[in-house]
Amino acid sequence: MYDLTIIAEFEAAHQLPDYPGKCCRLHGHNWKVEVTVSGRELNRLGMIMDFKELKAEVGKVIDNLDHYYLNDLPEFKTIPPTAEYIAKYIYDTLAANPVFQENIKIRCVQIWESPRSAVKYCPQG
């Protein structure tokens, strides 16, 4: 099994209304996103996937988050835009992409909301 990981970034604001602390107020982050895909078979170039292609697919997803107030987005109308739910949203959106249906699977998505605070979503355990 091969794992390939890219890192992307976006900026966005959110608030966690029921949070018992400062995060209940409007604030922003420079989010860092790590996406890892896995595959068993290499293509004719000896890769599971081109880094450039994975970056492009991740970019399409995070473009929908970049420079937005996350609480206003339809994806977060019924759930709070916590790092956990943002990681799951990115994972689920990528996993639904036909690029990741056959030989290449999304393994996990890790979201950093600060240099020392991250959450990783890996539904397969």
N, C-alpha and C positions, 0 to 999 in steps of 0.2 A: 504494500500500500504506500502510495506517495501522498504527502501533504504539501500544499502550496498556500502561502499566506501573503496577502497584500495589506497595506495600511492606507487608509483614506481619511480625510478630515472634512468636517463641516462645522458651521457655527449656527447656533440656534438658541432661542430663549424658551423657558418653560417656567411653570410654577407647580407646586404640589399642594393644592389647597388644604388638604386634610393633614398635612405634615406638621408635627408639633415642634416647629423650629423655624429657622430662617428660610428654609427652602419653600415655605408656604408663600413667600413673596416672589414676585417676578425677578428672574435672574437669567443669565446666559452662560453658555459654556462653549469652549472650543473643543468639540467632541472629536475623539480619535476613534476610528473604526478599524478593527482587524478582522478580516474575513479569511477563513481557512477552508479550502476545498480539498477533497481527497479523490483518488482514483487508483485503479490497479493497472490500467493499460496506458502506455505512452503512445502518442500520435506519431506520425511519420517523421516528425522533427525531433522525437525523443523527449517530448514534454507531455504532461497530463493536460496542460492548458497554457497558453501564452499569458504571462503576467499582464501584458497590455490588454488582453481581452477581459480578464477578470476585473482589472481596474475600471474598464469601460462599463461593465455590467453593474458593478458596485456604484460607480458614479451616477448611473441612471437612477438608482434607488435613493442615494443620499441627496441628489439634486432636489428631490421632493421634500427634503427636510431643511436644506441649507438656507439660512437667513429667514427662517419662519419662527413665529410664535407657535410652538408645537401644540399647545392646548387648543388652538383654533383648527387644527387639521382634522379631517374626518376620521382618520385612524385613531385619534386620541380623544374623541368626543365622549366615549363611554368608559375609557380606562385612562389612568393618569400617565403622562409621558415620563415615566421613570426610566432610568438607564436599562432596567430589566425589560420593560415593554418595548423600548426602542430597539434593543438588541433582537428581541423576538420578531418585531415588525420587519427589520432588515433581513433576518434569516428567512422568515416565511415568504417575503416578497421575492428574494433570490431563489428559494427552493421551488417556487412556482414557475420559474423561468425555464423554458424548454432546454436551454443550454445545460442545465443541471439535472436533467432527467435520466440520462443514459449512463455513461461511463464516469462522469464527474458529479460528485455530490457535495453539497454544502456540509461541512463538518461542524463548524461553529462560527459564531460572531461574538467578538469581544468589543465592548464599548468602554472607552475611557472618558469620564467627564472631568477629570483633573489628572495631573501627572501621577497621583498616588491612589486614585480611586477608579476601579473598573469592575465590570460585570461581564461574565461570559455565558452565552446561551448555547447549549449543546443538547438538543432534545434526545439524541440517541444515547446519552449517558456519558 
